Amino acid sequence: MEVKLLTEHYDKPEFKALVGYKKLGGYDTLKKAFGMKPKEIIEIVKASGLRGRGGAGFPTGMKWSFLPENNEPRYLLCNADEGEPGTFKDRMMMERAPHQLIEGMVISAYAVQSKKSYIYIRGEYTESYRTVEKAIREAYDGGFLGKNILGSGFDHDMDVYSGAGAYICGEETGMISSLEGLKGQPKLKPPFPAVKGYLRKPTIVNNVETLAAVKYIIRDGAQAYRKNGTEKSAGTKLFSVSGNVVRPGNYEIPLGYPLKDLIFNLCGGLKHGRKLKAVIPGGSSAPVLTADEAMRATMDYECLAQMGSMLGSGAVIVIDDSNCMVDLMKVILHFYHHESCGQCTPCREGTGWLDKIVTSIVTGHGRLQDVQLLEKVAKNMMGRTICALSDAAAMPAISFVTKFRDEFEFFVREGRSKVKKEGYNYAQMHH
Amino acid sequence: MPKCTINGKSIEVKPGTTIIQAFKEAGEEIAHYCWHPALSVAGVCRLCMVQIEGQPKLQIACNTVVADNMVITNKSEPVKDAVRWGMDFHLINHPLDCPICDQAGECGLQEQYMRYGQYDPEMAEPKQKKHKVIDLGPTVVLDSERCILCSRCVRFTEEVTKTNELGIFNRGDRSEIGTFHNKPLNNNYSYNTIDICPVGALTSKDFRFRQRVWYLKEARSICTGCSTGCNVNVYFNEEGTWRVKPVQNDKVNGYWMCDKGRDVYKFTNLPVRLTSGKTGSKDNWNLLEAGALAKDVGATIRAAARSGADKIALVITGQYSNEDYDALFQFFSVGLGVQNIYHWINNPEDMNGFDGLLFRGDRNPNTKGLVARLEKYGVKTKWLDLEDKIKAHDLTHIVIAGPENHSVFPDLETKLRLFDQVPNVVWLSAGKSVAVDGLTAVTTQIPMKTFIEKDGTYTNYAGLEQKVKRGTTIVAGALTLEEAVHLMSGEELDMNMRPLPPKYLKTNFLVHKGGPL
């Protein structure tokens, strides 16, 4: 069953504007939050078990408590550079409920005592940018942003910033570099953003969904939020389901919900009555699950980690038996090759190498040892770089090869796909 | 003071020391490209991997600070494997054009492949194509395919010169170093980017395609281009000298030297050198062996001094070593009683100039040493006195310890016109000069050795005495000023007999331990 907490009013067009939002109880929680001490809010968020919804799943309250106790200005950054292939939940949240995000952000900013926040929106999301910008103007006019918000004595300014279309700017330090006007490249850690982030000042970076969820945790309390989900994966989460299902789209479900039910009940099963072959459960960086594994999986951090995959950003890509896994891997690896920032050698060279090997295979020039080489190269890219992009390319590569080795070996031996009669024209696709 | 164990060696380091610095202190080898002791940490080559006891993941040594009781190794199999793969990643798109690459023989890729790589390459796909032979500016040429994007050169222009000419453009394996539109790499320290480039991506316009580095020998020396006295290596073979590179010395130049100093080798080579003793005047010169000529002219001067030392003048430039000056003063001031001793300052307006990094307006290596001796021997003359004396025809002989590097003496010709009014001119210099060959006075030219051909001590602007050692001989018959003076005084000189430097000198030992990284 869907549990509509964040998305309760998403089908009401008036929820988008300030007037409608207020009618539906908007900004009431902000008033409530101002009645609490900032430390109290952090404790409630900690108790709620909320984990970062952007992909890494780091406990939000703990992240906030890493801020050093000093008088330096602090920044709150909202990561809306939703670039993980398959993910489209933040976009819907910004376009349907911009004030929900703003309210969540002001509460979070109050909790971490930040006077300035930015929403970094993916470059392609022009509609989201316009909607959020308009909502910020409305919030200023309504007294929910600016000086002395709702008479609380708390000042907060908010701005939107449009990215330029780089996947790497969704990585929190890459995003900070981009926001600073530098080339969007992740920064070496330590120091971590909580200590030295935007403009070398303490900075908290949270995903859109995380910040919006803060509003509901404060509204209902930590225990109410915990009613949904599992012990280690509390609350509800939005999942973007795409691929060969009858009803693709965003679904808000409690964490721990069976993947099988998500695909076959909520999404109406597979198109044209085809058979399920594989599922990528958490965006293109997450290791793929076979149909068997997918039938057993529940959508929470621990179950997917135990299966060797991850919940990631919650992008569920459903793959039926008409798809060639070698083809799919080519598409995924081309993406990471294109998006690697090029700082760290293993990622810069490794993503290109993986892409070239799989291109050789799909164009019929593969060698038998290439299948093993893909695995070896990918393994040696993991855990050796500044950010996780290298791992994000390596993990699907390893899982595709190990779980669908027969398809790769068939392609190398026969020079054609085991599944498809005709492939794409890769000569055109590959520069 | 945190204590740590590095490959089994226990050492104590200063708080805040990174693991890679601790490795260097412990004298343990560690692979790296992007880390440079004088630049910020980039952490991108991912080669300096180490295993720390109790930590599951390998860490990079350059960005990890040593904590107390850390047990660190880079000799374990996981580290070796990571470094081996790191080398492979660096090399898969490298063109491997070592046979035509100037860096071959001193290349970080070659050295570290032999040390940490030695695998069979598995890359079968075509390599990434990038731009080649990119003219970055007046000194540097870039080959992007050879570049490993360590970003050292970019950080150098950001952090050391603060001129920011270089950047990395594009991303992923299409990344290339480049300059901004219409802004060439054109600063006085640009050659340093070539030195710190661990591969053959940046090559020097001055040196490329001229010599194979493994045929060159190197000698430690001091740059004589200005009064800073940067520590350098001079690279030479039997044909002459070919280039100068800085040597680390934290007391003087750190790791760098300026582009102007890179030219000092040029005036040591035969085409610009005075190769033989000469006597005569304009259009009528006899060539003589330098030693014999020095003896002859010495006898003449001694005779002249007996009839009146005030008829003799001595002009000195700041281009010689302290030993040279000592001998000169001993002979002229003490021995002959010459009072007319003058300091030839080649660029009086800029004498105190300084660019904030290394380059100084005083373009002599040893002005300070000369001034100290002028004081010691009580010389308080002014240049204008000399001009007056010459105009009044008070002088019969003038001895000039002239410049080694003519290019930094813009006033050479005007000064020579002045000296030409004295009947007898003795010109001691390493360089040949058309202007000297045009003198009408009775002139004796004695060829001098350059800094790379002699032993000696130079005092830099800060009073630091630095020794140079003979590296090679380019002009066989040339003398040091000291030798010439001994011969002039009538001594028979055993050329191997060198006076030892006095014990009170501050000796500046060169601390660099070698290697291009």
Contacts between the chains, C-beta under 8 A, distances in Angstrom:
chain1	res1	chain2	res2	distance
A	166	B	171	7.6
A	168	B	171	7.8
A	183	B	168	7.5
A	183	B	171	7.9
A	188	B	41	6.6
A	188	B	42	7.2
A	188	B	43	4.3
A	188	B	63	5.5
A	190	B	63	7.4
A	337	B	172	6.4
A	337	B	173	7.4
A	338	B	172	6.7
A	339	B	171	8.0
A	339	B	172	7.2
A	340	B	171	6.9
A	340	B	172	4.2
A	340	B	173	7.3
A	341	B	171	5.2
A	341	B	172	7.0
A	342	B	149	6.6
A	342	B	168	7.4
A	342	B	170	7.6
A	342	B	171	4.7
A	342	B	172	4.6
A	342	B	173	6.5
A	342	B	174	7.4
A	342	B	175	3.9
A	343	B	42	7.7
A	343	B	44	4.6
A	343	B	149	7.7
A	343	B	151	7.9
A	344	B	43	7.9
A	344	B	44	5.1
A	344	B	45	7.9
A	344	B	46	5.5
A	345	B	44	6.7
A	345	B	45	5.6
A	345	B	46	5.6
A	345	B	47	7.8
A	345	B	86	6.5
A	345	B	89	4.8
A	345	B	90	5.6
A	345	B	148	7.0
A	345	B	149	7.5
A	346	B	46	5.5
A	346	B	85	7.3
A	346	B	86	6.7
A	346	B	89	5.1
A	348	B	89	7.8
A	348	B	149	7.0
A	348	B	172	6.0
A	348	B	173	5.2
A	348	B	175	6.9
A	349	B	89	4.1
A	349	B	90	7.1
A	349	B	92	5.5
A	349	B	93	6.2
A	349	B	173	6.1
A	350	B	89	5.9
A	351	B	172	6.7
A	351	B	173	7.4
A	352	B	93	7.3
A	352	B	128	6.6
A	352	B	172	6.8
A	352	B	173	4.0
A	353	B	89	7.8
A	353	B	92	5.9
A	353	B	123	6.7
A	353	B	125	7.4
A	356	B	125	3.8
A	356	B	126	7.7
A	357	B	125	6.7
A	359	B	125	7.7
A	360	B	124	7.3
A	360	B	125	6.0
A	367	B	124	6.6
A	369	B	122	7.6
A	370	B	124	7.8
A	373	B	122	5.7
A	376	B	122	8.0
A	380	B	81	7.8
A	380	B	82	7.3
A	380	B	85	4.1
A	380	B	88	8.0
A	380	B	89	7.8
A	383	B	57	5.4
A	383	B	58	7.3
A	384	B	46	5.1
A	384	B	49	7.2
A	384	B	58	7.1
A	384	B	82	6.4
A	384	B	86	7.6
A	385	B	46	6.5
A	386	B	43	6.3
A	386	B	44	7.2
